[in-house]
Amino acid sequence: MAMALAQHRESSSDSSINKHLDGGKYVRYTAEQVEALERVYAECPKPSSLRRQQLIRECPILSNIEPKQIKVWFQNRRCREKQKKESSRLQTVNRKLTAMNKLLMEENDRLQKQVSQLVCENGYMKQQLHTVNTSAADANCDSLGTTPQHSLRDTNSPAGLLSIAEETLAEFLSKATGTAVDWVQMPGMKPGPDSVGIFTISQSCSGVAARACGLVSLEPIKIAEILKDRPSWSRDCRNLEVFTMFPAGNGGTIELVYAQKFAPTTLAPARDFWTLRYTTTLENGSLVVCERSLSGSGAGPSAAAAAQFVRAEVLPSGYLIRPCEGGGSIIHIVDHLNLEAWSVPEVLRPLYESSKVIAQKMTIAALRYIRQIAQETSGEVVYSLGRQPAVLRTFSQRLSRGFNDAINGFNDDGWSIMNCDGTEDVIIAINSSKSFSSTSNPANALSFLGGVLCAKASMLLQNIAPAVLVRFLREHRSEWADFNVDAYCAASLKAGTNAYPGMRPTRFTGSQIIMPLGHTIEHEELLEVIRLEGHSFVQEDAFVSRDIHLLQICSGIDENAVGACSELVFAPIDEMFPDDGPLLPSGFRVIPLDSKSSDTQDSLTTNRTLDLTSSLEVGPATNHAAGDTSSCRNTRSVLTIAFQFPFESNLRDNVATMARQYVRSVISSVQRVAMAISPSGLNPAVGSKLSPGSPEALTLAHWICRSYSYHLGAELLRSESLGGDSILKNLWQHQDAILCCSLKSQPDFIFANQAGLDMLETTLVALQDITLDKLFDESGRKALCSDFGKLMQQGYACLPAGICISTMGRHVSYEQAFAWKVLEADESTVHCLAFSFVNWSFV
């Protein structure tokens, strides 16, 4: 009986195994089989059918497994890997949301306390209104009670400095997490799970103040080390020196710090600070670095060292860094300054009285830099040309610092003004002593018998968004630059002290190719290499490339970044692009002038659909854009230009004359460009052009869609998108590149949607300079010519796949293109030709 039962079980087991093997439903793998499969999975997660069969033949331990079962195992393995990654991602997001929720709850508690305080103050004011005498008495008592009693402290003794440090800590914490300052949200920067952090600015307090709160995946000690090394992340910090450091007795340290801050323009002096910096750990484990100015304008280094600076004041500011569960830190940053606006011309005072500017230049910049380092540490950032992030970051810092040095021209760096009587519009400064080397390697130093000359100027601009101007200067270098001047500076990198081979006659082809190197996490700064294509006029050098390479940073090209400075800084660089190559930066800086009173007013519409062209509107606008246009027409900004040139002693005067004339020509070109892209409509050539938001553009959008349907028998847009003004919005956002060109002997473009502008890498205003023949390559032009008669006869034509060329010289492929005649309302008059490029992409 027992034997029969055992035989039955064995038979049933074999039958079950065979059933599973034959049915292809399930197989229990041994440890050896799993190990063999895992080795293959590590090499190829998705093997082909032939590879799976080969695996069975090569591994005897897998011989009893069907190929279908092997396929199922790899599918399941990929699924488990995907689930694991997704689980890890969701855990990271959950930790971030938890930390952000904690921040928002703390912010809500702070606002509730602020409301309670305002209610109490309101009740107190009502009580004062009842009796004048009581009001006067209460006011006197209140004044005595709230006025801080600043005892005389000895700043030369540790005990006196510790007392100041403890008071600074208390005041800083009341700003970071309390209600000492009436904080309001930074315009255009709403908190959310994908935002960098929570940003606020002061509404009504002495000086200018900004605050930031955010989550960073670094430990508190690491964050504190980075933030205390201010010259490494603040582009405005020229120098920071710790004069004295001693322990505070409670585990903290006190430092006496002297710092210098670059002036942003040639029209104002630089600032310096003499501060006490206190680093300590709170009872809850939070790390605090707080700072405030020490009284006395004469304190700090010698007066001779600070002769070119105006002493500014740091009110209690600093960093509160709290460790977060699961790793990372929550950081609070407060910057509160008095920049002594009285010392600058009245037109520039808004620059020193705006909390938005401080927020962008210091507070937001600090938090973004910390997040950038965190992402680089985690390996999330990938850059081009095999360069390490730290190397590219050093390039950006060197470009920015070199540009700031040129603008400020400090005497202790060897700069001196050349024959300036105060009436010249362009200032010429000379540096004959400094060796412009990038590293300690003397072989890479710029050694000239004369030195380096800088031509610089500043001017006021009206009714032009800084981001739009800088973006145009970046994309259309030929509109303002002289190729031979670039060649002169570039040749100095390769030539000796007595020869400049790059000054041979050269023709600039007009083409510039932008090769991106890297960008910050929010794309607020771009690092790129520019190649300018040139050819020699000399017959024997006709086939020798005269290309010039520039290393360039471009920042502040987001129009929605309120108070942000826009910059375009570049320097010639050797085509081999060495890490320690010398740099001689030149460029442009455009700073918006915004009064302090407007810090609490958000003059920008946050939900802007046509970001680029809404700032370029010309002519009448619809109500939707009226607010933006009026605000843009009331804006002012200051433009600072600085160009550096190497020279020899015997050619100093000649180079100075050339530099002055060149900068004046650049200023003239920039003024012309600014007028062209200004929304004021002063330029008739631009005023006649179409822009989204104008009635002409809306009419043209109707004609384009109706003519497409008439000729091709299909709808360009969905039927629900054809009503009212939405037709222009949907045409603008269409995924295909749609362009319209005029019917002339040399057709030029008069309209493009956003995809069309992106494909051409241009702006709506610059579109007028592009002709139809520049759009296609040789084969594309031949295809268009062969089908042009058909287009004009039957009203439309279908063009095969081909290649377009953008204004930057990049090739763009498209799967198919349609061309049709755009008919006016009477359906008999041809207004223009329209082109639609389907599924385009950069090659």
Disulfide bonds with the S-S distance in Angstrom:
none
